[in-house]
């Protein structure tokens, strides 16, 4: 059986530990192993893995193990993954293997399962623990598997990762009708239903598990069983104990102050007991009653309580009594003052009985006026609320009207382009059948590891059209008097290819993502024999009929090169050299601005270098900058600030001088 192992590593110290090398060495006996660390690591550390892996990389990210497996899948490509009979997903959270894996693989392969692991937990759902999973070809080739790993994203917590991906993956296996089980039959073990089975490390080792969770030794209170027995079992299994933390490092501390504090506390308790014995006057030899024994036992606890609470309560009681006496004295004086006040108030009331009755009328009028004012204020507040709502609605209406006007203008523009396209096609009598016969041969049909495929924004939204560029090329090659051939890289919806075809030329487009093809967006329905997907940084061959590698007159790439890695740029120019002849041109716009970042922090514009850097890469593959003035800035499809009905002007990077390079290279 041909197996592939995708191994996820993580080291906060940015190193490769000996137990990991041992683990990968054993796995390499049964599978092609590829390693991806979720931390930075220098080349010297990674070289430790050269003898036990087919490939090893390190890149810090926050998607945990599932993110590392995702990166390996995208790096290898789905076509390569699906060549294997089984895929193993493993990580470095375990010591081991402590026993031969051959017997385990033979036993589980014979079971005929679609997926299996070493252990399973129940929790809120039955699921295989993801530290070691083996998946059969039917699982790997299923749509749910691809969708699952292409959707791995940064989550808010490790708990969320576990719920969404570890538990979620087993749920998806069950929902899609795949069988799965664990090597260790949990149902026959005396382990609580909701407990983490990994914490019962001795039971697992005795039942045949080849692995031991590192947290058993590295995390306090994780293990549910005796650690001394664990070390004895590992020693019996001849696993190197040097790789494991000594048990002394995991003993619970005695508390703040260590042994000295503990001894002091013990001496204090002894003195308290002696003081208590002196107070009760009990000679040591006299048998104590149960009450006396209890009092002796409780005295060390009661003494601080008495000092801190009982004595303090007695003091409070004394102060409260003193305060009560003062209150009684002051109360008598207060009652005398109140009596005098009552007499004065009675005299005042007698004097007011003779006031004119009009004061009563005034009071009534004032009351009515106050009520009217309150009603008026309420009406004003209601009116203000209505005016605010009306203003807000007016603002929303203006914004919606502006959007409608923009949409109408864009619609009119689209209709105008479509009408002209139809008229040109009819008047030019273009035969689309004559454009057939092209084929794209490559082992990399999609740029799976490209951020622009993982987060396909441009390929979903862009549709660049610019017939002026086609006419500029016709003027440049005017002396040839022949039909020209165009290849547009990163063609998205295929607009530039259509512009070439409508002028009577050969047009072909390559796109790194397959989103537009799957959606049959824009020109993919019309030019289905001229548009292809492939990773333009990896080897490919565009052929036609008996011609294995077609040579194009013009190749273009509009704001594509900055999306490639430096290594990918080298691969691109190598492909350009194979598909051009001396005199062919490569026209491109190269952005120099920040293009944003993906959810995991990967920049969409991965290479932002000065123009001499690009010229040097081009020259290595036989391309020099065309010094001719045949192409003006407005001839370029993008990168010059041109507005287009098919994309927003802001998407054409040219806000200020230097934002974008406009370059035409010519093949020597």
C-alpha positions as CSV (number, residue, x, y, z in Angstrom):
1,X,0.0,0.0,0.0
2,X,1.3,3.4,-1.0
3,X,0.9,5.8,1.9
4,X,1.4,9.6,2.3
5,X,2.0,11.1,5.7
6,X,1.4,14.8,6.3
7,X,3.1,15.7,9.6
8,X,2.3,18.9,11.6
9,X,4.9,20.1,14.0
10,X,5.2,23.0,16.5
11,X,8.1,24.1,18.7
12,X,8.0,27.3,20.7
13,X,11.8,27.2,20.8
14,X,11.9,26.9,16.9
15,X,13.8,23.6,17.0
16,X,13.4,20.0,15.9
17,X,13.6,17.7,18.9
18,X,15.1,14.2,18.9
19,X,11.8,12.5,19.7
20,X,10.3,14.1,16.5
21,X,13.2,12.8,14.4
22,X,12.6,9.3,15.8
23,X,8.9,9.5,15.2
24,X,9.4,10.6,11.6
25,X,12.1,7.9,11.0
26,X,9.6,5.2,12.0
27,X,6.8,6.7,9.9
28,X,9.1,6.9,6.9
29,X,9.3,3.1,6.9
30,X,5.6,3.0,5.9
31,X,4.9,6.3,4.1
32,X,6.3,9.3,2.2
33,X,6.6,11.9,4.9
34,X,6.2,15.6,4.5
35,X,6.7,18.0,7.5
36,X,5.2,21.4,8.1
37,X,6.0,23.3,11.3
38,X,3.7,26.1,12.6
39,X,6.7,28.0,13.8
40,X,9.8,29.6,12.3
41,X,12.9,27.4,12.1
42,X,16.3,28.0,10.5
43,X,17.7,25.8,7.8
44,X,20.1,24.1,10.1
45,X,17.3,22.8,12.3
46,X,15.2,21.7,9.2
47,X,18.2,19.8,7.8
48,X,17.8,17.3,10.7
49,X,14.8,16.0,8.8
50,X,16.3,15.5,5.4
51,X,17.0,11.8,5.9
52,X,13.5,11.0,7.2
53,X,11.2,13.3,5.0
54,X,10.5,14.0,1.4
55,X,10.0,17.7,2.1
56,X,10.1,19.9,5.2
57,X,9.0,23.5,5.7
58,X,8.5,25.9,8.6
59,X,6.2,28.9,8.6
60,X,4.5,30.5,11.6
61,X,0.7,30.6,11.5
62,X,-2.3,30.4,13.8
63,X,-4.3,27.5,12.3
64,X,-2.7,24.9,14.5
65,X,-2.3,21.3,13.1
66,X,-5.1,21.5,10.6
67,X,-3.6,24.6,9.1
68,X,-0.2,22.8,8.7
69,X,-1.9,19.9,7.0
70,X,-3.8,22.4,4.8
71,X,-0.5,24.1,3.8
72,X,1.1,20.7,2.9
73,X,-2.0,19.7,0.8
74,X,-1.8,23.0,-1.1
75,X,1.9,22.7,-1.5
76,X,1.7,19.2,-3.0
77,X,-1.5,19.8,-4.9
78,X,-4.6,17.6,-5.0
79,X,-3.5,15.6,-8.0
80,X,-0.4,14.5,-6.1
81,X,-2.4,13.7,-2.9
82,X,-4.9,11.6,-4.8
83,X,-2.1,9.3,-6.1
84,X,-1.8,7.6,-2.7
85,X,-3.9,4.7,-1.4
86,X,-4.0,6.2,2.1
87,X,-3.1,9.5,3.8
88,X,-1.9,9.7,7.4
89,X,-2.4,13.0,9.3
90,X,-0.1,13.1,12.4
91,X,1.4,15.7,14.7
92,X,4.2,15.9,17.3
93,X,2.0,16.1,20.4
94,X,3.0,12.5,21.3
95,X,6.1,10.5,22.3
96,X,6.5,7.4,20.2
97,X,6.1,5.1,18.6
98,X,6.9,2.9,21.5
99,X,6.2,-0.3,19.6
100,X,6.4,-1.5,16.0
101,X,3.9,0.2,13.7
102,X,3.9,-2.7,11.2
103,X,1.5,-4.8,13.2
104,X,-0.8,-1.9,13.8
105,X,-1.0,-1.0,10.1
106,X,-1.6,-4.6,9.2
107,X,-4.3,-5.0,11.7
108,X,-6.2,-1.8,10.9
109,X,-5.8,-2.2,7.1
110,X,-7.4,-5.7,7.4
111,X,-10.4,-4.2,9.2
112,X,-11.5,-2.5,5.9
113,X,-12.3,0.9,7.5
114,X,-12.5,4.1,5.6
115,X,-10.7,5.9,8.4
116,X,-9.1,5.0,11.7
117,X,-7.1,6.5,14.5
118,X,-5.4,5.4,17.7
119,X,-8.0,6.6,20.3
120,X,-11.4,8.2,20.3
121,X,-13.2,10.5,22.8
122,X,-16.9,10.8,23.4
123,X,-17.5,14.3,24.9
124,X,-20.3,16.1,23.0
125,X,-19.9,13.7,20.1
126,X,-17.9,10.6,19.3
127,X,-14.8,11.4,17.4
128,X,-11.3,10.2,16.6
129,X,-8.5,12.1,18.2
130,X,-6.6,13.9,15.4
131,X,-3.0,13.4,16.6
132,X,-2.9,10.3,14.3
133,X,-5.5,9.6,11.6
134,X,-5.3,7.3,8.6
135,X,-7.7,8.0,5.7
136,X,-8.4,5.8,2.7
137,X,-8.4,6.9,-0.9
138,X,-12.3,7.1,-1.1
139,X,-12.2,9.6,1.8
140,X,-9.4,11.7,0.3
141,X,-11.1,11.8,-3.1
142,X,-14.5,12.7,-1.7
143,X,-15.7,16.3,-2.2
144,X,-16.3,16.9,1.5
145,X,-12.6,16.2,2.2
146,X,-11.4,18.8,-0.3
147,X,-14.0,21.4,0.9
148,X,-13.1,20.7,4.5
149,X,-9.4,21.4,4.1
150,X,-9.8,24.3,1.7
151,X,-12.0,26.0,4.4
152,X,-9.6,25.8,7.3
153,X,-9.3,29.3,8.8
154,X,-7.9,31.0,11.9
155,X,-10.3,30.5,14.8
156,X,-10.7,32.4,18.1
157,X,-9.4,29.7,20.4
158,X,-7.9,26.2,20.5
159,X,-11.2,25.0,21.9
160,X,-13.0,26.3,18.8
161,X,-10.4,24.5,16.6
162,X,-11.2,21.2,18.4
163,X,-14.9,21.6,18.1
164,X,-14.9,22.8,14.5
165,X,-12.2,20.6,13.0
166,X,-11.3,17.6,15.2
167,X,-14.8,16.8,16.3
168,X,-16.3,18.3,13.1
169,X,-14.2,16.0,10.8
170,X,-15.5,12.8,12.5
171,X,-19.1,14.2,12.1
172,X,-18.5,14.7,8.4
173,X,-17.1,11.2,8.0
174,X,-20.4,9.8,9.6
175,X,-22.6,12.2,7.6
176,X,-21.0,11.1,4.3
177,X,-21.4,7.4,5.1
178,X,-17.7,6.6,5.8
179,X,-16.8,4.0,8.5
180,X,-14.3,4.8,11.2
181,X,-13.0,3.3,14.4
182,X,-10.0,3.5,16.8
183,X,-7.2,1.0,17.5
184,X,-8.0,1.1,21.2
185,X,-11.5,-0.2,22.0
186,X,-12.6,2.4,24.5
187,X,-15.9,0.5,25.3
188,X,-14.0,-2.2,27.2
189,X,-12.0,0.2,29.3
190,X,-12.9,1.5,32.8
191,X,-12.7,5.2,31.8
192,X,-15.5,7.7,32.6
193,X,-17.7,8.5,29.7
194,X,-16.7,12.2,29.3
195,X,-13.1,11.9,30.3
196,X,-10.2,12.5,27.9
197,X,-8.8,9.0,27.2
198,X,-5.3,10.4,26.7
199,X,-5.0,11.2,30.4
200,X,-5.2,7.4,31.2
201,X,-1.7,6.9,29.8
202,X,-0.8,3.6,31.6
203,X,-4.0,1.9,30.5
204,X,-3.4,2.9,26.9
205,X,0.2,1.7,26.9
206,X,-0.9,-1.6,28.5
207,X,-3.6,-2.0,25.8
208,X,-1.2,-1.6,22.9
209,X,-1.1,2.1,22.1
210,X,2.1,3.1,20.3
211,X,1.9,6.7,21.5
212,X,2.0,8.7,24.7
213,X,0.7,12.2,25.0
214,X,3.6,14.6,25.9
215,X,1.2,16.6,28.1
216,X,1.3,13.6,30.5
217,X,4.7,14.8,31.6
218,X,4.7,18.5,30.5
219,X,1.4,19.7,31.9
220,X,0.6,19.5,35.7
221,X,-2.4,17.6,36.7
222,X,-3.0,16.2,33.2
223,X,-2.2,12.6,33.9
224,X,-4.9,10.6,35.7
225,X,-2.6,7.6,36.5
226,X,0.7,7.1,38.3
227,X,3.7,8.8,36.4
228,X,6.3,6.5,38.1
229,X,4.4,3.5,36.5
230,X,4.4,5.3,33.2
231,X,8.2,5.7,33.2
232,X,8.5,2.0,34.2
233,X,6.3,1.0,31.2
234,X,8.3,3.2,28.8
235,X,11.6,1.7,30.1
236,X,10.2,-1.8,29.6
237,X,9.2,-0.8,26.0
238,X,12.8,0.5,25.6
239,X,11.8,4.0,24.7
240,X,14.6,6.6,25.4
241,X,13.7,8.3,28.7
242,X,16.2,11.1,28.0
243,X,13.5,12.7,25.8
244,X,11.0,12.9,28.6
245,X,10.9,15.4,31.5
246,X,12.0,13.9,34.9
247,X,9.1,13.3,37.3
248,X,10.7,15.7,39.9
249,X,9.9,18.6,37.7
250,X,6.2,17.8,38.1
251,X,5.8,17.4,41.9
252,X,3.4,19.9,43.4
253,X,5.2,22.7,45.3
254,X,4.8,22.8,49.1
255,X,3.6,26.3,48.9
256,X,5.0,29.8,49.2
257,X,8.3,29.6,51.2
258,X,9.0,25.9,50.5
259,X,10.3,23.6,53.3
260,X,11.2,26.4,55.7
261,X,7.7,27.8,55.6
262,X,6.2,24.4,56.1
263,X,8.5,23.8,59.2
264,X,7.6,27.2,60.6
265,X,3.9,26.5,60.2
266,X,4.3,23.1,61.9
267,X,6.2,24.7,64.9
268,X,3.5,27.3,65.2
269,X,0.8,24.6,65.4
270,X,2.8,22.8,68.1
271,X,3.1,25.9,70.2
272,X,-0.6,26.6,69.9
273,X,-1.3,23.1,71.1
274,X,1.0,23.6,74.1
275,X,-0.7,26.9,74.9
276,X,-4.1,25.2,74.8
277,X,-2.9,22.4,77.1
278,X,-1.6,25.0,79.6
279,X,-4.9,26.9,79.5
280,X,-7.1,23.8,80.2
281,X,-4.6,22.6,82.8
282,X,-4.6,19.0,81.7
283,X,-1.5,17.0,82.7
284,X,-0.1,15.0,79.8
285,X,-0.7,11.7,81.5
286,X,-4.4,12.3,82.3
287,X,-6.7,10.7,79.8
288,X,-8.6,13.4,77.8
289,X,-12.4,13.4,77.3
290,X,-13.7,13.5,73.8
291,X,-14.6,17.2,74.3
292,X,-11.1,18.0,75.4
293,X,-9.6,16.1,72.4
294,X,-11.9,18.1,70.0
295,X,-11.0,21.3,71.7
296,X,-7.3,20.5,71.5
297,X,-7.7,19.7,67.8
298,X,-9.7,22.8,67.1
299,X,-7.7,25.3,69.2
300,X,-5.1,26.0,66.5
301,X,-7.9,27.0,64.2
302,X,-10.0,28.8,66.9
303,X,-7.1,30.9,68.2
304,X,-6.6,33.1,65.1
305,X,-10.4,33.2,64.7
306,X,-10.7,34.5,68.3
307,X,-8.1,37.1,67.7
308,X,-9.4,38.3,64.4
309,X,-13.2,38.0,64.9
310,X,-14.3,37.4,68.5
311,X,-12.1,40.0,70.1
312,X,-12.9,42.5,67.3
313,X,-16.6,41.9,67.8
314,X,-16.3,42.6,71.5
315,X,-14.6,45.9,70.7
316,X,-17.4,46.7,68.3
317,X,-20.0,45.9,70.9
318,X,-18.3,48.3,73.4
319,X,-18.3,51.1,70.8
320,X,-21.9,50.5,69.9
321,X,-22.9,50.8,73.5
322,X,-21.1,54.1,73.9
323,X,-22.7,55.3,70.7
324,X,-26.2,54.3,72.0
325,X,-25.6,56.4,75.1
326,X,-24.7,59.5,73.1
327,X,-27.7,58.9,70.8
328,X,-30.0,58.8,73.9
329,X,-28.6,62.1,75.2
330,X,-28.8,63.8,71.8
331,X,-32.3,62.4,71.3
332,X,-33.6,64.2,74.3
333,X,-32.2,67.4,73.1
334,X,-33.6,66.8,69.6
335,X,-37.1,66.1,71.0
336,X,-36.9,69.4,72.9
337,X,-35.9,71.3,69.7
338,X,-38.7,69.6,67.7
339,X,-41.3,70.7,70.2
340,X,-40.2,74.3,69.8
341,X,-40.3,74.0,66.1
342,X,-43.8,72.6,66.1
343,X,-44.9,75.6,68.2
344,X,-43.3,78.0,65.7
345,X,-44.9,76.2,62.8
346,X,-48.3,76.4,64.4
347,X,-48.0,80.1,64.8
348,X,-46.9,80.5,61.2
349,X,-49.8,78.5,59.9
350,X,-52.2,80.7,61.9
351,X,-50.7,83.7,60.3
352,X,-51.1,82.3,56.7
353,X,-54.8,81.6,57.1
354,X,-55.5,85.2,56.4
355,X,-53.7,85.5,53.1
356,X,-55.8,86.6,50.1
357,X,-57.4,83.8,48.1
358,X,-55.8,85.0,44.9
359,X,-52.7,83.1,45.8
360,X,-54.7,79.9,45.4
361,X,-55.7,81.0,41.9
362,X,-52.1,81.9,41.0
363,X,-51.0,78.5,42.2
364,X,-53.6,76.8,39.9
365,X,-52.6,78.9,37.0
366,X,-48.9,78.1,37.4
367,X,-49.8,74.4,37.6
368,X,-51.8,74.6,34.4
369,X,-48.9,76.5,32.7
370,X,-46.4,73.8,33.8
371,X,-48.6,71.1,32.4
372,X,-48.9,72.9,29.1
373,X,-45.2,73.4,28.9
374,X,-44.6,69.7,29.4
375,X,-47.1,68.9,26.6
376,X,-45.4,71.4,24.3
377,X,-41.9,69.9,25.1
378,X,-43.2,66.4,24.3
379,X,-44.6,67.6,21.0
380,X,-41.3,69.3,20.1
381,X,-39.4,66.1,21.0
382,X,-41.7,64.0,18.8
383,X,-41.3,66.5,16.0
384,X,-37.5,66.4,16.3
385,X,-37.5,62.5,16.2
386,X,-39.6,62.7,13.1
387,X,-37.2,65.2,11.5
388,X,-34.2,63.0,12.4
389,X,-35.9,59.9,10.9
390,X,-36.8,61.9,7.8
391,X,-33.2,63.1,7.4
392,X,-31.8,59.6,7.9
393,X,-34.3,58.3,5.3
394,X,-33.4,61.1,2.9
395,X,-29.7,60.2,3.3
396,X,-30.4,56.5,2.7
397,X,-32.5,57.4,-0.3
398,X,-29.8,59.6,-1.8
399,X,-27.2,56.8,-1.3
400,X,-29.5,54.3,-2.9
401,X,-30.3,56.6,-5.7
402,X,-26.5,57.1,-6.3
403,X,-26.0,53.3,-6.3
404,X,-28.9,53.0,-8.8
405,X,-27.4,55.7,-11.0
406,X,-24.0,54.0,-10.9
407,X,-25.6,50.6,-11.7
408,X,-27.6,52.1,-14.6
409,X,-24.4,53.7,-16.0
410,X,-22.5,50.4,-15.6
411,X,-25.4,48.5,-17.3
412,X,-25.5,50.9,-20.2
413,X,-21.8,50.5,-20.5
414,X,-22.0,46.7,-20.5
415,X,-24.8,46.8,-23.1
416,X,-22.8,49.1,-25.3
417,X,-19.8,46.7,-25.1
418,X,-21.9,43.7,-25.8
419,X,-23.6,45.4,-28.7
420,X,-20.3,46.4,-30.2
421,X,-18.9,42.8,-29.6
422,X,-21.8,41.4,-31.5
423,X,-21.5,43.8,-34.4
424,X,-17.8,43.2,-34.7
425,X,-18.2,39.5,-34.6
426,X,-20.9,39.7,-37.4
427,X,-19.0,42.1,-39.5
428,X,-15.7,40.3,-39.2
429,X,-17.2,36.9,-39.8
430,X,-15.1,35.4,-37.0
431,X,-15.0,31.6,-37.0
432,X,-14.6,30.4,-33.4
433,X,-14.1,26.8,-34.6
434,X,-10.9,27.9,-36.2
435,X,-9.6,28.8,-32.7
436,X,-9.9,25.2,-31.4
437,X,-7.1,22.7,-31.0
438,X,-5.2,24.2,-28.1
439,X,-4.4,22.0,-25.1
440,X,-2.6,22.7,-21.8
441,X,-0.4,19.9,-20.4
442,X,0.7,20.3,-16.8
443,X,1.0,18.5,-13.5
444,X,-0.3,21.6,-11.7
445,X,-3.8,22.4,-13.1
446,X,-4.6,24.8,-10.3
447,X,-2.3,27.0,-8.1
448,X,-3.6,25.4,-4.9
449,X,-1.1,27.0,-2.6
450,X,-1.6,30.6,-4.0
451,X,-3.4,33.0,-1.6
452,X,-5.4,34.2,-4.6
453,X,-6.9,30.7,-5.0
454,X,-7.5,30.2,-1.3
455,X,-9.1,33.7,-1.1
456,X,-10.3,34.2,-4.7
457,X,-11.2,37.9,-4.8
458,X,-9.7,39.0,-8.1
459,X,-10.6,36.0,-10.1
460,X,-14.2,36.3,-9.0
461,X,-14.6,40.1,-9.6
462,X,-12.2,41.1,-12.4
463,X,-13.0,41.2,-16.1
464,X,-10.5,43.4,-17.8
465,X,-11.2,44.6,-21.4
466,X,-8.9,46.8,-23.4
467,X,-9.0,46.6,-27.2
468,X,-6.6,49.5,-27.4
469,X,-3.7,47.2,-26.3
470,X,-4.5,44.8,-29.1
471,X,-4.4,47.6,-31.7
472,X,-1.1,48.8,-30.2
473,X,0.3,45.3,-30.8
474,X,-1.0,45.3,-34.3
475,X,0.8,48.6,-34.9
476,X,4.0,47.3,-33.4
477,X,3.9,44.1,-35.6
478,X,2.6,46.0,-38.7
479,X,5.4,44.9,-40.9
480,X,4.6,41.2,-40.4
481,X,1.2,41.4,-42.0
482,X,0.1,38.2,-40.3
483,X,-2.4,37.0,-37.8
484,X,-1.0,37.5,-34.3
485,X,-1.2,35.1,-31.3
486,X,-1.9,36.4,-27.8
487,X,-1.5,34.6,-24.4
488,X,-3.0,36.4,-21.4
489,X,-1.7,35.2,-18.0
490,X,-4.0,35.6,-15.0
491,X,-6.9,36.1,-17.4
492,X,-9.6,35.9,-14.8
493,X,-12.9,36.1,-16.9
494,X,-11.1,36.1,-20.2
495,X,-11.8,39.6,-21.4
496,X,-8.4,40.3,-23.0
497,X,-8.6,37.0,-24.8
498,X,-12.0,38.0,-26.3
499,X,-10.5,41.4,-27.4
500,X,-7.8,39.5,-29.3
501,X,-10.3,37.1,-30.9
502,X,-12.6,39.9,-32.0
503,X,-9.7,41.6,-33.8
504,X,-9.2,38.3,-35.8
505,X,-6.2,37.0,-33.8
506,X,-5.5,33.9,-31.9
507,X,-6.2,34.3,-28.2
508,X,-5.5,32.0,-25.3
509,X,-5.8,32.6,-21.5
510,X,-4.4,30.9,-18.4
511,X,-5.9,31.4,-14.9
512,X,-4.4,30.1,-11.7
513,X,-7.7,29.5,-9.9
514,X,-10.5,27.4,-11.2
515,X,-13.4,29.5,-9.7
516,X,-14.3,31.2,-12.9
517,X,-14.2,28.0,-14.9
518,X,-16.4,26.2,-12.3
519,X,-18.8,29.1,-12.4
520,X,-18.6,29.4,-16.2
521,X,-18.2,33.1,-15.6
522,X,-18.2,35.7,-18.4
523,X,-16.1,34.5,-21.4
524,X,-15.5,31.0,-20.1
525,X,-18.8,30.0,-21.7
526,X,-17.9,31.5,-25.1
527,X,-14.2,30.7,-25.3
528,X,-14.2,27.3,-23.5
529,X,-11.6,26.0,-26.0
530,X,-9.2,28.9,-25.5
531,X,-9.2,29.4,-21.7
532,X,-7.4,27.0,-19.3
533,X,-6.3,26.8,-15.7
534,X,-2.8,26.0,-14.4
535,X,-0.2,27.3,-12.0
536,X,1.9,29.6,-14.3
537,X,4.9,29.3,-11.9
538,X,5.1,25.6,-12.5
539,X,6.1,23.8,-15.8
540,X,3.3,23.7,-18.4
541,X,3.1,23.3,-22.1
542,X,0.5,25.0,-24.4
543,X,0.3,23.0,-27.6
544,X,-1.9,23.0,-30.7
545,X,-2.3,20.1,-33.0
546,X,1.1,18.6,-33.7
547,X,2.9,21.5,-32.0
548,X,3.8,20.5,-28.5
549,X,4.8,24.0,-27.3
550,X,3.2,26.9,-29.2
551,X,5.2,30.1,-29.6
552,X,3.2,33.3,-29.0
553,X,3.8,36.7,-30.5
554,X,2.4,38.6,-27.4
555,X,2.1,37.4,-23.8
556,X,0.6,39.7,-21.2
557,X,0.1,39.8,-17.4
558,X,-1.9,42.6,-15.9
559,X,-1.1,43.1,-12.2
560,X,-0.2,39.4,-11.8
561,X,3.6,39.3,-11.1
562,X,3.4,40.9,-7.6
563,X,1.1,38.1,-6.5
564,X,3.8,35.5,-7.1
565,X,6.6,34.5,-4.7
566,X,10.2,35.3,-5.7
567,X,10.6,31.6,-6.5
568,X,7.4,31.7,-8.5
569,X,8.7,34.6,-10.6
570,X,11.7,32.5,-11.7
571,X,9.3,29.7,-12.8
572,X,7.1,32.2,-14.7
573,X,9.9,33.6,-16.8
574,X,11.1,30.0,-17.5
575,X,7.6,29.3,-18.9
576,X,7.6,32.6,-20.9
577,X,10.9,31.6,-22.5
578,X,9.5,28.2,-23.7
579,X,6.4,29.9,-25.2
580,X,8.1,32.7,-27.2
581,X,10.4,33.2,-30.1
582,X,13.0,35.9,-30.7
583,X,11.1,39.1,-31.2
584,X,8.1,38.1,-29.1
585,X,7.1,40.6,-26.4
586,X,5.9,40.3,-22.9
587,X,3.8,43.3,-21.7
588,X,2.9,43.6,-18.0
589,X,1.9,46.0,-15.2
590,X,3.5,45.3,-11.8
591,X,2.0,46.8,-8.7
592,X,4.1,48.4,-6.0
593,X,1.5,48.9,-3.4
594,X,0.2,46.8,-0.5
595,X,-2.6,44.5,-1.8
596,X,-4.0,43.5,1.6
597,X,-3.6,40.3,3.6
598,X,-5.5,37.0,4.0
599,X,-7.0,35.9,7.3
600,X,-3.8,34.1,8.4
601,X,-1.7,37.2,7.6
602,X,-0.3,36.1,4.2
603,X,0.2,39.2,1.9
604,X,-1.7,39.0,-1.4
605,X,1.1,41.0,-3.0
606,X,4.0,38.7,-2.1
607,X,6.8,40.3,-4.2
608,X,7.2,44.1,-4.1
609,X,10.6,44.8,-5.7
610,X,12.2,47.7,-7.7
611,X,12.2,47.7,-11.5
612,X,15.9,46.6,-11.7
613,X,15.1,43.5,-9.8
614,X,12.4,42.5,-12.3
615,X,14.7,43.4,-15.2
616,X,17.4,41.1,-13.8
617,X,15.0,38.1,-13.6
618,X,13.8,38.7,-17.1
619,X,17.3,39.0,-18.5
620,X,18.3,35.6,-17.0
621,X,15.7,34.0,-19.4
622,X,16.5,36.0,-22.5
623,X,14.2,39.1,-22.1
624,X,15.3,42.7,-22.3
625,X,13.3,45.9,-21.7
626,X,11.9,47.2,-25.0
627,X,13.2,50.8,-25.4
628,X,10.8,51.6,-28.2
629,X,8.0,54.2,-27.7
630,X,5.6,52.0,-29.6
631,X,3.5,51.5,-26.4
632,X,2.2,54.5,-24.5
633,X,0.9,54.3,-20.9
634,X,-2.7,54.4,-22.0
635,X,-2.1,51.3,-24.2
636,X,-1.6,49.2,-21.1
637,X,-4.7,47.4,-19.9
638,X,-4.1,48.1,-16.2
639,X,-1.8,49.9,-13.9
640,X,-2.2,53.4,-15.5
641,X,-5.4,54.6,-13.7
642,X,-7.6,53.8,-16.7
643,X,-11.2,53.4,-15.7
644,X,-13.1,50.5,-17.2
645,X,-16.7,49.5,-17.3
646,X,-15.5,46.0,-16.2
647,X,-13.6,47.0,-13.1
648,X,-13.3,49.9,-10.7
649,X,-10.7,52.5,-11.4
650,X,-9.3,52.0,-7.9
651,X,-8.4,48.5,-8.8
652,X,-6.0,49.8,-11.5
653,X,-3.1,50.6,-9.2
654,X,-1.9,54.1,-10.2
655,X,-2.8,56.6,-7.5
656,X,0.5,58.3,-7.7
657,X,3.9,58.1,-9.5
658,X,5.6,54.8,-8.8
659,X,2.5,52.8,-7.7
660,X,2.8,50.5,-10.7
661,X,5.5,49.6,-13.3
662,X,4.4,49.5,-17.0
663,X,6.9,47.4,-18.8
664,X,7.3,45.7,-22.2
665,X,10.0,43.0,-22.4
666,X,11.3,41.6,-25.8
667,X,12.7,38.2,-26.3
668,X,16.3,38.2,-27.5
